[in-house]
Amino acid sequence: MTDKPDTTDADDVIDDAQAEADAAQADADAELAAAEDDLADATTDAEVASATARKKAAVAKGAKPASTKTRSKQAKKEALKSSGTPESRRAKLQAQREEMKRKERQRRMRMYVLAGVIIALIIGLIGFVIWQANQPVKIEGAPKNATAKADGINPYPGKAKAGAPVVVVYADFQCPGCGSLENAVGKELFALAEEGEIQLEMRTMIMLDGQIPGRHSVRAAVAAACGDYVDMYPDVYRAIFSYQPPQEGMGYTDATLTDEVADLTKMSPEKKQTYVSCYNEAKTKSFVENVDKMGRKSMFDAIGENRTPVILVNGKNLDLASIDLQATDKKAMLKDAIGKVK
Amino acid sequence: MTEKKTPSERTRHIHGWIGVVCRLVLGLVLLIAGAIKLPDLDASVISVTRFQLGLPEYWMVQALGYGLPIIEVALGLLLLVGLFTRLSALLGGLMMLAYAIGIASVWIRGIALDCGCFGSGSSLDRINPWVYGWDIVRDIALFAMGMWLFLRPRTPFSLDERLRGADLDDLDTFDAATDTENL
């Protein structure tokens, strides 16, 4: 900054200077003094020449606008004219300017490099985050009825009749809409799967944990998957939903997810022990995380959005509004609604 | 030496200070908006899907969901320190315009962006026109700040000013002028 040339805004300043000419006339004496000061401070030839010129001009004409910024075009012209050997003076100035330009080009190059580094850092960081998000989860302790890709649970494997539609349910134990759906047709859904009318696959999502503290979604999903450890997945799944708090965000206590669920589903003592230790050791956690992760992608691929609850029939969205809550025979109604999805 | 300010200098002075305000406001909004999303980038990806942009591939949604908060923080910091102000303001302003268009599109299509529950059913009744309208007005105002800075990127208290050098173009015209007059 300090060795910055005074030519940057030369044209503007000259215009300004023109406008100030009258005022400057009156300030001639002060200007002379200022020029002398500058001469004393001057370090470069150009500054010396400029200050000298201004001094002369101030004395001779009695009026020469020259703020610190205006030692530019006119000042340098004066310097050239008043100099004894104009050619050598000009050559010197020229050389100085060339040097200045070279430095300026270097400075700009450094700025481009800096910009490039910043952009590369940002792109690299985003790339790394996406890469990491798409790394496969190392799955340990997947329940036995987990699907081949470990992206869900098939509660009634091998029961589906030939040609039975594949029904995939995406639900989050914390989502009120999922609770309503479970209340409305959960029992019938599992019944249809047990009878082989549909091939059911449950995918528990934990997306709401991002918004609600307490990791209730993942803990509830871990508990449900632990239910499959004791061959009671549908019962445990439904029991957890029956304890869904009336207000979203209240979540589930560990006691609810262990003892209360075990008692409600009337687990034998041995099963309860297996179930509770599975939950306490979070054995199914990596499986549950994988279900959620793969579920986000598969749900997006199917409906272009991530939300819960969602029911897919052979990969197509089942409009939940088509479920008639007032139906007397809910199972038949549900089977009908599933059959209508094209 | 005390100088009287000419009218154009005064205008430039005022423009500089308007620029500082734009930099701080747009920079802070970008920085905060990005920073609150950083701890849970997966939620950010879900938010992107809520706009139902019709992106064909999931990785594109991921790129937006993971990328936007990082870019917001970077642009916010650049604007706050005033480095590469012109480019940062252009990009930040265009992001705000894109958000405004996105919200308007969602509003028109009757999609509830943030019901807080990902619940199902008719989302229309959860849409508050005041919320969407306010968001759009706010984003357009921020876009305008970005455009101001794009057109007048020189502001006081910026790294750009500290790192500023000579203007090569001015230098060339100056050389040409002095040369012809003296030859």
Boltz contact constraints between the chains, C-beta under 6 A:
constraints:
  - contact:
      token1: [A, 5]
      token2: [B, 166]
      max_distance: 6.0
  - contact:
      token1: [A, 7]
      token2: [B, 174]
      max_distance: 6.0
  - contact:
      token1: [A, 8]
      token2: [B, 166]
      max_distance: 6.0
  - contact:
      token1: [A, 8]
      token2: [B, 167]
      max_distance: 6.0
  - contact:
      token1: [A, 10]
      token2: [B, 174]
      max_distance: 6.0
  - contact:
      token1: [A, 16]
      token2: [B, 6]
      max_distance: 6.0
  - contact:
      token1: [A, 34]
      token2: [B, 1]
      max_distance: 6.0
  - contact:
      token1: [A, 67]
      token2: [B, 3]
      max_distance: 6.0
  - contact:
      token1: [A, 80]
      token2: [B, 182]
      max_distance: 6.0
  - contact:
      token1: [A, 100]
      token2: [B, 166]
      max_distance: 6.0
  - contact:
      token1: [A, 104]
      token2: [B, 165]
      max_distance: 6.0
  - contact:
      token1: [A, 104]
      token2: [B, 166]
      max_distance: 6.0
  - contact:
      token1: [A, 104]
      token2: [B, 168]
      max_distance: 6.0
  - contact:
      token1: [A, 107]
      token2: [B, 165]
      max_distance: 6.0
  - contact:
      token1: [A, 115]
      token2: [B, 84]
      max_distance: 6.0
  - contact:
      token1: [A, 122]
      token2: [B, 74]
      max_distance: 6.0
  - contact:
      token1: [A, 125]
      token2: [B, 70]
      max_distance: 6.0
  - contact:
      token1: [A, 126]
      token2: [B, 66]
      max_distance: 6.0
  - contact:
      token1: [A, 126]
      token2: [B, 67]
      max_distance: 6.0
  - contact:
      token1: [A, 126]
      token2: [B, 70]
      max_distance: 6.0
  - contact:
      token1: [A, 129]
      token2: [B, 66]
      max_distance: 6.0
  - contact:
      token1: [A, 130]
      token2: [B, 62]
      max_distance: 6.0
  - contact:
      token1: [A, 130]
      token2: [B, 66]
      max_distance: 6.0
  - contact:
      token1: [A, 175]
      token2: [B, 118]
      max_distance: 6.0
  - contact:
      token1: [A, 176]
      token2: [B, 117]
      max_distance: 6.0
  - contact:
      token1: [A, 176]
      token2: [B, 119]
      max_distance: 6.0
  - contact:
      token1: [A, 177]
      token2: [B, 119]
      max_distance: 6.0
  - contact:
      token1: [A, 177]
      token2: [B, 120]
      max_distance: 6.0
  - contact:
      token1: [A, 207]
      token2: [B, 46]
      max_distance: 6.0
  - contact:
      token1: [A, 210]
      token2: [B, 40]
      max_distance: 6.0
  - contact:
      token1: [A, 210]
      token2: [B, 42]
      max_distance: 6.0
  - contact:
      token1: [A, 210]
      token2: [B, 43]
      max_distance: 6.0
  - contact:
      token1: [A, 248]
      token2: [B, 117]
      max_distance: 6.0
  - contact:
      token1: [A, 297]
      token2: [B, 58]
      max_distance: 6.0
  - contact:
      token1: [A, 300]
      token2: [B, 49]
      max_distance: 6.0
  - contact:
      token1: [A, 300]
      token2: [B, 58]
      max_distance: 6.0
  - contact:
      token1: [A, 304]
      token2: [B, 52]
      max_distance: 6.0
  - contact:
      token1: [A, 305]
      token2: [B, 49]
      max_distance: 6.0
  - contact:
      token1: [A, 305]
      token2: [B, 52]
      max_distance: 6.0
  - contact:
      token1: [A, 306]
      token2: [B, 46]
      max_distance: 6.0
  - contact:
      token1: [A, 306]
      token2: [B, 49]
      max_distance: 6.0
  - contact:
      token1: [A, 307]
      token2: [B, 118]
      max_distance: 6.0
  - contact:
      token1: [A, 308]
      token2: [B, 118]
      max_distance: 6.0
  - contact:
      token1: [A, 309]
      token2: [B, 120]
      max_distance: 6.0
  - contact:
      token1: [A, 320]
      token2: [B, 120]
      max_distance: 6.0
